[in-house]
Amino acid sequence: MERSVIVGGEAGEGVKEAGNLLSKVLVSIGYSVFTYHDYPSLIRGGHNFSSVRFSNEEVYAPVRKADYIVALDDRSVKRHKKDAKESTVWFLDEKVKEEVSGTVIRLPFRERAKGVMRSSAVLGALLKAFRIPKEEGLSVLKDLKNFEENREIFEFFYDSSKEIEEIVEVEGIKGDYFSGSEGIALGAVDGGLDIYIAYPMTPASPVLHYLAAHKKEFGIKVVQPENEIGVINMVLGAAYAGGRAMTGTSGGGFALMTETLSLAGMSETPCVIYLAQRGAPSTGVPTYTEQADLLFSLFAGHGDFPRIVVAPSNALECYLLTREALNLAWKFQVPVIVLSSKNVAESFFTQPLERERVVEEPKLWDGSGEYKRYLITEDGISPLTFPGTKGAVVKATSYEHDEMGITTEDPEQIVAMKNKRERKRETIRRFFEEREDTVSVGGDTSSKRVLLTWGENWGVCCEAGEELGYKAVKPNYMEPFPVNRLKRELEGAEEVIVVELSPAGQFEKLLNLYGIEPTGRFRKYDTRPIFKEDLLEFLSGRER
Amino acid sequence: MSGVNLKTYAENTWCPGCGNFGILRAFEMAVEELSSEIPPENFVIASGIGCHGKIVDYVNLNSFYSIHGRALNNLEGMRLINDKLICVGFVGDGDIYAEGISHLIFAAKRNANITAIVHDNRTYSLTTGQFTPTSPSHFKGKSTPEGPPEDPMNPILLMLSAGATFVARGFAGDIPHLKELIKAAIKHKGFSFIDVLQPCVTFYNTFAYYRKHCYRLEEAGHDPTDFNAAVEKAREWDYSEDSDDAKIPIGIFYQVEKPTYEERV
């Protein structure tokens, strides 16, 4: 049993909230829900829509076609006519003039509910249609600020709406409903975050907002400095003083940080940068998605230095990989980039979230002898200590340096220090080499036809793969790139189709770099996510 | 004298007679004199890029040798993690008045409890002599052989308007006076700013001029708690004038206590 609901209206009238309220009710009665929020870069007006897809089997991707469409204005009707099926049930605001065919329920959404409270009206209308008891809706609404007012609106619309079909409570899927951004934030906290320092930028800002709202509960600091250059330098200062520090941004902000990324590499200062991709280049398409910062994230910064790039595909991976990112940064004293994109960051998933604090102790100075910040070691990792430690002078630097951290231009010392950093790169590579979890496998795992993807396309590739007989494969780490593990999964494959959101095919270029030659490609770059129908249609077309 | 060993083995590569030696000496003396109050391990010094930056290699204290214009942010980050750290940033005029100007203004605006000591030699020296934001308009640098087509900024006025709670000017040729300024700046709770007139013997040797024209504010009856008086004194010299009757005030222009950034975060 699977259904999909679209709620459309202007910005500021509770479209996103309606999607989330409905999703929470559905999750509470046992469904797996994937919710995609689509909004342009404006504050009032325009056209927003939320697409709530739910099923008694796990769903991780958006679909185009909707079984139910709620349209608060004419524009929403016009925009979503193409998303309707013959059987689609329409909920229209009374004032809507556009004609639609099929079942239509007209309700006074705009007249009876103001602004964001229209979300409670939409919830009431839909729950009645689904024959879901009122109480299920009220238990979700009770967390809202103006509960009484919302309850009144909700009940009015519940009572005025019509029953369409029964969405029964189901067993099986028990998950938490949370977004990629919330996963990032909670993962950071459970990885020992002390301070989050960020400048606002869509679609990374939800992490900043979430952590700022909960900073007391989490016992962390959250600050917003003057710009991304100031941000990343404060992150490095905090880390030098011993604090686990992280920032989040999108492509343009990350571009500003790259000068200091090299400083992190040279000074071997641990830091975590959450990079949420959006439509690019330049300002691009700020509230939509793309995967065209992949090569930038891998190669940003002048000079050679090791880094780690992790690439989560859904909310739970956001949690797990961000928590790990903090530990990796400190274990290896390197910058770690958590690379997501809008459709991971701002979509909501239903996954079991078992929170656990995992904070590994980094390699620390044992207090004996003279402290050398850049002690030459076999594994390339020098013990850490922090300013304020008696008997230690901690000298970090952007210049090439000797073991003490004093500037050097001596060729032998330069080579020794570069070799140390390269040994660290090798230490990191070996750390990941034997791990099975560097690559995920899904879809029809026995198939010899492979959909090779990364990041936000994972859910859709798994679902399409299962339906049409393709194995879905993706790396979870882009650096160090799990090339051997990937090649094992591709062994004997008759077809390898690369699925990515980049017109130039950045992921495919990366694969080529490691000697992997795909046989086909699906590139989408209208800055919208890959809807399930898109991929099914493409793959079916190939078979004809 | 506490016998704190502040020397490192790094070879000093400043030009003989460089104004930076005066700043280094004044800072070392300040640290020594403060050593009964501040254990050396609690100091962190940071620097940007330029001749001034080398100072962190020459002082045996915790240090963060940053990149051009960014050192103050590194120190602000440290203070948010450990408020016992005494953070002193050595920055240059090209470094912090050009590349890092936004960071300087915001450090002042926030009242971060750090000290910024600007080695203001009014020329880019490590890159061999271009004009900086405080070079006079008649400064004939390598990139502007006829002089820069713009007037210098007045960093004292800028810092007063940005909200700095300790604003001072020193002269690298007056070490005892500079030492006292540095001590006062370090002890000040909040953002402390000292613009140090630091002659560059190679590209812009202003020693003789400063010696002749600098006078001490505290000896002229200036009240550093009076903001308007501070503004007036800041305007007395505009970083361009080089006439025989110029008067260049050094000392504390303004000092006020306000809650710090770290306290408010």
Chai-1 contact restraints between the chains, C-beta under 6 A:
chainA,res_idxA,chainB,res_idxB,connection_type,confidence,min_distance_angstrom,max_distance_angstrom,comment,restraint_id
A,I195,B,L80,contact,1.0,0.0,6.0,A-B,restraint_1
A,K221,B,L80,contact,1.0,0.0,6.0,A-B,restraint_2
A,K221,B,V265,contact,1.0,0.0,6.0,A-B,restraint_3
A,V223,B,V265,contact,1.0,0.0,6.0,A-B,restraint_4
A,E226,B,S102,contact,1.0,0.0,6.0,A-B,restraint_5
A,E226,B,F106,contact,1.0,0.0,6.0,A-B,restraint_6
A,G230,B,N73,contact,1.0,0.0,6.0,A-B,restraint_7
A,G230,B,H103,contact,1.0,0.0,6.0,A-B,restraint_8
A,N233,B,R70,contact,1.0,0.0,6.0,A-B,restraint_9
A,N233,B,N73,contact,1.0,0.0,6.0,A-B,restraint_10
A,N233,B,N74,contact,1.0,0.0,6.0,A-B,restraint_11
A,M234,B,N73,contact,1.0,0.0,6.0,A-B,restraint_12
A,M234,B,E76,contact,1.0,0.0,6.0,A-B,restraint_13
A,M234,B,G77,contact,1.0,0.0,6.0,A-B,restraint_14
A,L236,B,N74,contact,1.0,0.0,6.0,A-B,restraint_15
A,G237,B,N74,contact,1.0,0.0,6.0,A-B,restraint_16
A,G237,B,L75,contact,1.0,0.0,6.0,A-B,restraint_17
A,G237,B,G77,contact,1.0,0.0,6.0,A-B,restraint_18
A,G237,B,M78,contact,1.0,0.0,6.0,A-B,restraint_19
A,A238,B,G77,contact,1.0,0.0,6.0,A-B,restraint_20
A,A238,B,L80,contact,1.0,0.0,6.0,A-B,restraint_21
A,A238,B,I81,contact,1.0,0.0,6.0,A-B,restraint_22
A,Y240,B,F64,contact,1.0,0.0,6.0,A-B,restraint_23
A,A241,B,M78,contact,1.0,0.0,6.0,A-B,restraint_24
A,A241,B,I81,contact,1.0,0.0,6.0,A-B,restraint_25
A,A241,B,N82,contact,1.0,0.0,6.0,A-B,restraint_26
A,G243,B,I81,contact,1.0,0.0,6.0,A-B,restraint_27
A,L263,B,I67,contact,1.0,0.0,6.0,A-B,restraint_28
A,P387,B,V44,contact,1.0,0.0,6.0,A-B,restraint_29
A,P387,B,N62,contact,1.0,0.0,6.0,A-B,restraint_30
A,P387,B,L85,contact,1.0,0.0,6.0,A-B,restraint_31
A,G388,B,E41,contact,1.0,0.0,6.0,A-B,restraint_32
A,G388,B,N42,contact,1.0,0.0,6.0,A-B,restraint_33
A,G388,B,N82,contact,1.0,0.0,6.0,A-B,restraint_34
A,G388,B,K84,contact,1.0,0.0,6.0,A-B,restraint_35
A,K390,B,E41,contact,1.0,0.0,6.0,A-B,restraint_36
A,V393,B,N60,contact,1.0,0.0,6.0,A-B,restraint_37
A,V393,B,N62,contact,1.0,0.0,6.0,A-B,restraint_38
A,V394,B,N62,contact,1.0,0.0,6.0,A-B,restraint_39
A,K395,B,S63,contact,1.0,0.0,6.0,A-B,restraint_40
A,A396,B,F64,contact,1.0,0.0,6.0,A-B,restraint_41
A,T397,B,Y65,contact,1.0,0.0,6.0,A-B,restraint_42
A,S398,B,Y65,contact,1.0,0.0,6.0,A-B,restraint_43
A,S398,B,I67,contact,1.0,0.0,6.0,A-B,restraint_44
A,Y399,B,Y65,contact,1.0,0.0,6.0,A-B,restraint_45
A,I406,B,A10,contact,1.0,0.0,6.0,A-B,restraint_46
A,I406,B,D57,contact,1.0,0.0,6.0,A-B,restraint_47
A,T407,B,D57,contact,1.0,0.0,6.0,A-B,restraint_48
